Amino acid sequence: MFVKAAQAQQLDDASIAKYPEFFVTWDENWRGKAGDIVQDEGKLYRSIHDVTDAGQNRKPSETPSMWTQIGNPLEEFPDWVQPLGAHDAYSKGAKVSHNGEKWTSDVDGNVWEPGVYGWTKYTEPVKAQEGPQEPAEGPDEEPEG
């Protein structure tokens, strides 16, 4: 039931990624329909096209034109992958890592490479100092008298 709901896109990617063991492992004999989900090298992928013969079957991690990777919710900044169109473009606020940097998308439908357009380098928030704070120095006050 879970796999059917996932493949019908009735579940979000974060929910799907929690249960990779429910999905078949891709191999060269795999056949399926657009929307079917497989495991490959520890990651989940959704097929973009129907695969009915061996000539159409390509390894998911090597053919982004045929597969969309399903993100890992535990990985806050997954590796950036070049989107092929609207179906896998990054949404505003999406986080990725690319060329050793962390980035956030500034626009919806973002298909550009980070650093070119539509992305801002991510900087870690500054943590507040813990412990007692020293009072600010100010003018000395004269005692009333």
N, C-alpha and C positions, 0 to 999 in steps of 0.2 A: 504494500500500500504506500509506504514512504517513498520508495523508488519511483512508482508511477506518478505520485504527486510532484516529486522533484522534477521528473522529466517533462511533466505537463506545465512546468513553471508556476506551480501553485505554492511553492515554498521559496523563501529568500535564500540567497547564496550562503549566508552565515549559518542558517539552519542545516543546509545540505552539507556544508563543510565539516560539521561536527560528527558526521557518520560516514566517513569514506569507506568503511568496511562493508557497507550495504551495496556498493557498486562493483560491477565486474572489472577485472583487470584487462586493459587493452592488450590485444595481440594481433598479429598479422592476419588472423582468420576472423577478426571481429566484423560483424555486419550489423547495421542498425539504421535508425531513422534520425532525421534532424531533431535535436532536443535530447537524444539519449546521452547518458552520462557514463563515463568510464574513469578508471584510475590509470595513471601512467606515471611511473617514477615518483610515487608518493603524493601526486597532485591529482585533483579532479578536473575533468574537462567535459564540456557539453559540445556535442557534434552540431555543426552549423548546417551540414548537408546530409541527405540520405547516403548511406554507404551500402551498395548492393553487390559489389564485386571487388576482387582483390586489387584491381587497378585504381580504385577510388580510396582504398584504405591506406592512410598514412599515419605515422606516429604522431600523437597529439602534441608532444613537447617540441616537435620539429616542424609542425605545419600550422601556424596560427591562422592561415587562410581557411582551414577546415574545422578548427576547434576554438572554443572560448574557454580560457581557464577560469575555474570557479575559485574565488579567493579564500584564503585561510583567515578566519576571523581572529586568530591568535597572532597573526602577523600584521602589525599596524601599518608598516610601510612596505608592501610587497614590491617586488621588482617591476619596473615599468615595462609594459609590452605595447608595441605599436598597434593602435587600434586600426581595424580595417574599414570601419564605417560606423554608422549610427548605432548598430546593435551592440558594439563593445567600446564605444567612446566613454571617456571618463566624465563623471558628473562633477559639478562644483563641490569643492570640499574633499574630493578624493585624495588619498595620500599614497605616494609612491616613493621608491628609492631609485635613483638613476645616476650612474657615474660617481658613486660614492657620496652622493648628496641626498637629502630628504626633501620632498616637494609636496605642495598642496595645489590642487587645481583651482584656478580662479573663475572658470567658466563651465557651464554645462556643455555637453557634446564635445569635449576636448579631445582632439586627435593629434595635437602637436607634441613634439618631444619636449620634455622639461628643459628649461633654459632657452628655448626658442621663443615661445609665446604661450600665454595662458597659464603659467605656473609661477608660484612664489617659493623661494627657498624657505624651508621650515627651520625655525630656530627653537630650541628647547626653551620652555618658560623658565624664568628665573625663580628659584625657590626662595621663599621668605626665610630670613634667618630665624633660628629658634633660640629661645633663652631670653633672659631679661635684657631690655634695651636701656642704654645709658640715657639719662635725660639730656636734652639739648642744652648747650650752654647759652646763657643769656646775660643780660646786665645784672650786676649785683644789686640787691635791694637793700636800702638802709632800714634798719629797724625803726619802728615808730617810737617816738619817745617823748 
